[in-house]
Amino acid sequence: MSSKSPRKGEAKKPGKSIKEKRAEKRLKHAEVAVDPVRKAAR
């Protein structure tokens, strides 16, 4: 029975990681878009 609990936890982890990956991609894209603006401002 105890082996079922860890499996459920692992199944839930991928769902969160996908959302985290999307958030990271959005943050990276935002940084890339902000970088040129900062350089242009200087």
C-alpha positions as CSV (number, residue, x, y, z in Angstrom):
1,M,0.0,0.0,0.0
2,S,2.8,2.4,0.8
3,S,4.2,2.0,-2.8
4,K,1.0,3.6,-4.2
5,S,1.4,6.8,-2.3
6,P,4.9,7.7,-3.8
7,R,3.5,6.9,-7.3
8,K,0.7,9.3,-6.8
9,G,3.1,12.0,-5.7
10,E,5.3,11.4,-8.7
11,A,2.3,11.6,-11.1
12,K,1.4,15.0,-9.6
13,K,5.0,16.3,-9.9
14,P,5.1,16.3,-13.7
15,G,1.9,18.4,-13.9
16,K,3.6,21.1,-11.7
17,S,6.9,20.9,-13.6
18,I,5.0,21.5,-16.9
19,K,3.5,24.7,-15.5
20,E,6.9,25.7,-14.0
21,K,8.5,25.1,-17.4
22,R,6.0,27.4,-19.0
23,A,6.6,30.0,-16.4
24,E,10.3,29.8,-16.8
25,K,10.0,30.1,-20.6
26,R,7.8,33.2,-20.2
27,L,10.3,34.7,-17.7
28,K,13.2,34.0,-20.1
29,H,11.3,35.6,-23.0
30,A,10.4,38.6,-20.9
31,E,14.1,39.0,-19.8
32,V,15.3,38.8,-23.5
33,A,12.7,41.4,-24.4
34,V,13.7,43.7,-21.5
35,D,17.5,43.4,-22.1
36,P,17.6,45.2,-25.4
37,V,15.4,48.0,-24.0
38,R,17.8,48.4,-21.1
39,K,20.8,48.6,-23.4
40,A,18.9,51.1,-25.7
41,A,18.1,53.2,-22.6
42,R,21.8,53.4,-21.7
